[in-house]
Amino acid sequence: GLLTGRYKYEDKEKEQASCRFFGNSWAEVYRNRYWKKHHFDAIDLVQNSLQEAYGSERPSLTSAALRWMYHHSKLQ
């Protein structure tokens, strides 16, 4: 998804390999729902925060998202 870090907002109009957001019948549905500038701005904020907190030992966006879910889940 978007938290893999492999997507950029500006790439919306570029030709892409087939995936969730490009190249299949559901792609437009996903882009309309999730491909928002403010989502990408928020991802940039998370990336900057990770860089400030961890420096060269920074976890990936995916790892950071999973860590956050693990430590903030109300499930026991």
Backbone as CSV, one residue per row, in Angstrom:
resi,resn,N_x,N_y,N_z,CA_x,CA_y,CA_z,C_x,C_y,C_z
1,GLY,0.793,-1.179,0.000,0.000,0.000,0.000,0.846,1.259,0.000
2,LEU,0.245,2.336,0.377,0.930,3.618,0.380,2.091,3.654,1.361
3,LEU,2.017,2.890,2.441,3.081,2.922,3.440,4.305,2.091,3.065
4,THR,4.333,1.552,1.872,5.554,0.881,1.423,6.610,1.899,1.044
5,GLY,6.190,3.134,0.761,7.127,4.171,0.364,7.488,4.149,-1.111
6,ARG,6.925,3.245,-1.858,7.300,3.149,-3.276,6.449,4.026,-4.183
7,TYR,5.418,4.644,-3.659,4.550,5.496,-4.467,4.795,6.963,-4.146
8,LYS,4.710,7.800,-5.160,4.806,9.250,-5.019,3.549,9.854,-5.629
9,TYR,3.020,10.891,-5.012,1.792,11.521,-5.493,1.906,11.929,-6.958
10,GLU,3.069,12.434,-7.331,3.285,12.922,-8.693,3.241,11.807,-9.731
11,ASP,3.361,10.561,-9.313,3.388,9.426,-10.238,2.008,8.986,-10.711
12,LYS,0.968,9.650,-10.250,-0.398,9.231,-10.572,-0.648,9.146,-12.070
13,GLU,-0.112,10.071,-12.827,-0.371,10.122,-14.263,0.658,9.352,-15.087
14,LYS,1.706,8.841,-14.454,2.733,8.097,-15.180,2.294,6.655,-15.388
15,GLU,2.821,6.041,-16.420,2.523,4.627,-16.658,3.226,3.795,-15.592
16,GLN,2.487,2.874,-15.005,2.993,2.071,-13.893,2.794,0.590,-14.181
17,ALA,3.558,-0.220,-13.501,3.331,-1.666,-13.560,1.995,-1.972,-12.890
18,SER,1.388,-3.069,-13.261,0.104,-3.455,-12.691,0.253,-3.732,-11.196
19,CYS,-0.600,-3.091,-10.414,-0.599,-3.265,-8.956,-1.944,-2.773,-8.433
20,ARG,-2.054,-2.593,-7.153,-3.314,-2.162,-6.546,-3.809,-0.834,-7.112
21,PHE,-2.899,0.085,-7.399,-3.281,1.425,-7.827,-3.228,1.648,-9.331
22,PHE,-2.663,0.710,-10.072,-2.478,0.898,-11.511,-2.671,-0.411,-12.260
23,GLY,-3.244,-0.303,-13.470,-3.217,-1.404,-14.414,-4.285,-2.468,-14.308
24,ASN,-5.312,-2.269,-13.491,-6.403,-3.243,-13.455,-7.723,-2.515,-13.213
25,SER,-8.809,-3.256,-13.264,-10.130,-2.623,-13.204,-10.431,-1.963,-11.857
26,TRP,-9.819,-2.422,-10.785,-10.054,-1.827,-9.472,-9.119,-0.659,-9.173
27,ALA,-8.109,-0.470,-9.999,-7.091,0.542,-9.724,-7.685,1.941,-9.569
28,GLU,-8.596,2.313,-10.450,-9.190,3.648,-10.366,-9.972,3.825,-9.067
29,VAL,-10.646,2.781,-8.621,-11.391,2.841,-7.356,-10.431,3.122,-6.205
30,TYR,-9.313,2.389,-6.162,-8.331,2.598,-5.097,-7.688,3.979,-5.191
31,ARG,-7.351,4.410,-6.403,-6.760,5.745,-6.550,-7.741,6.818,-6.100
32,ASN,-8.988,6.717,-6.483,-9.975,7.723,-6.075,-10.154,7.755,-4.563
33,ARG,-10.025,6.630,-3.927,-10.226,6.554,-2.483,-8.993,6.993,-1.697
34,TYR,-7.819,6.580,-2.132,-6.621,6.760,-1.315,-5.578,7.710,-1.886
35,TRP,-5.582,7.995,-3.166,-4.524,8.789,-3.788,-4.833,10.266,-3.593
36,LYS,-4.642,10.735,-2.383,-4.930,12.122,-2.012,-3.629,12.805,-1.597
37,LYS,-3.492,14.065,-1.981,-2.275,14.814,-1.655,-2.018,14.824,-0.154
38,HIS,-3.059,14.997,0.655,-2.847,15.062,2.104,-2.374,13.721,2.676
39,HIS,-2.712,12.608,2.045,-2.181,11.316,2.493,-0.675,11.258,2.264
40,PHE,-0.244,11.706,1.100,1.186,11.694,0.793,1.947,12.707,1.645
41,ASP,1.331,13.830,1.961,1.955,14.802,2.863,2.147,14.188,4.248
42,ALA,1.162,13.444,4.716,1.268,12.784,6.019,2.368,11.725,6.006
43,ILE,2.488,10.993,4.920,3.551,9.989,4.800,4.915,10.671,4.855
44,ASP,5.050,11.827,4.203,6.304,12.582,4.267,6.619,13.002,5.700
45,LEU,5.604,13.412,6.455,5.817,13.773,7.859,6.313,12.581,8.669
46,VAL,5.733,11.419,8.425,6.171,10.207,9.127,7.609,9.881,8.751
47,GLN,7.941,9.951,7.467,9.313,9.668,7.034,10.304,10.633,7.681
48,ASN,9.957,11.909,7.741,10.837,12.893,8.378,10.992,12.618,9.863
49,SER,9.915,12.248,10.528,9.980,11.925,11.955,10.843,10.700,12.207
50,LEU,10.714,9.698,11.353,11.550,8.503,11.484,13.019,8.849,11.288
51,GLN,13.312,9.711,10.324,14.699,10.122,10.080,15.263,10.853,11.291
52,GLU,14.475,11.761,11.865,14.923,12.509,13.042,15.133,11.594,14.241
53,ALA,14.243,10.641,14.433,14.312,9.766,15.604,15.377,8.682,15.486
54,TYR,15.565,8.135,14.290,16.426,6.966,14.125,17.678,7.213,13.290
55,GLY,17.720,8.291,12.538,18.880,8.556,11.692,19.104,7.450,10.684
56,SER,20.338,6.980,10.595,20.672,5.949,9.604,20.081,4.584,9.946
57,GLU,19.598,4.416,11.154,18.990,3.147,11.589,17.471,3.170,11.437
58,ARG,16.989,4.077,10.625,15.549,4.287,10.440,14.856,3.029,9.921
59,PRO,13.736,2.635,10.551,12.958,1.501,10.024,12.195,1.923,8.767
60,SER,11.781,0.949,7.989,10.967,1.244,6.806,9.596,1.755,7.252
61,LEU,8.887,2.384,6.335,7.529,2.836,6.648,6.636,1.663,7.040
62,THR,6.787,0.553,6.335,5.980,-0.630,6.643,6.279,-1.125,8.047
63,SER,7.554,-1.216,8.389,7.945,-1.662,9.726,7.435,-0.697,10.792
64,ALA,7.554,0.594,10.538,7.071,1.588,11.499,5.563,1.477,11.698
65,ALA,4.818,1.251,10.617,3.363,1.103,10.720,3.001,-0.132,11.539
66,LEU,3.683,-1.235,11.287,3.407,-2.459,12.048,3.794,-2.298,13.509
67,ARG,4.912,-1.634,13.786,5.311,-1.374,15.179,4.254,-0.532,15.891
68,TRP,3.769,0.509,15.197,2.773,1.378,15.799,1.509,0.584,16.136
69,MET,1.052,-0.244,15.198,-0.153,-1.045,15.444,0.061,-1.992,16.623
70,TYR,1.221,-2.613,16.699,1.510,-3.556,17.778,1.480,-2.850,19.137
71,HIS,2.080,-1.685,19.222,2.208,-0.996,20.506,0.993,-0.145,20.880
72,HIS,0.089,0.096,19.941,-1.080,0.925,20.227,-2.403,0.187,20.084
73,SER,-2.343,-1.088,19.864,-3.562,-1.871,19.697,-4.250,-2.058,21.043
74,LYS,-5.551,-2.012,21.027,-6.338,-2.293,22.230,-6.629,-3.783,22.361
75,LEU,-6.240,-4.558,21.354,-6.434,-6.007,21.409,-5.390,-6.630,22.327
76,GLN,-5.784,-7.615,23.052,-4.845,-8.291,23.962,-4.569,-9.688,23.485
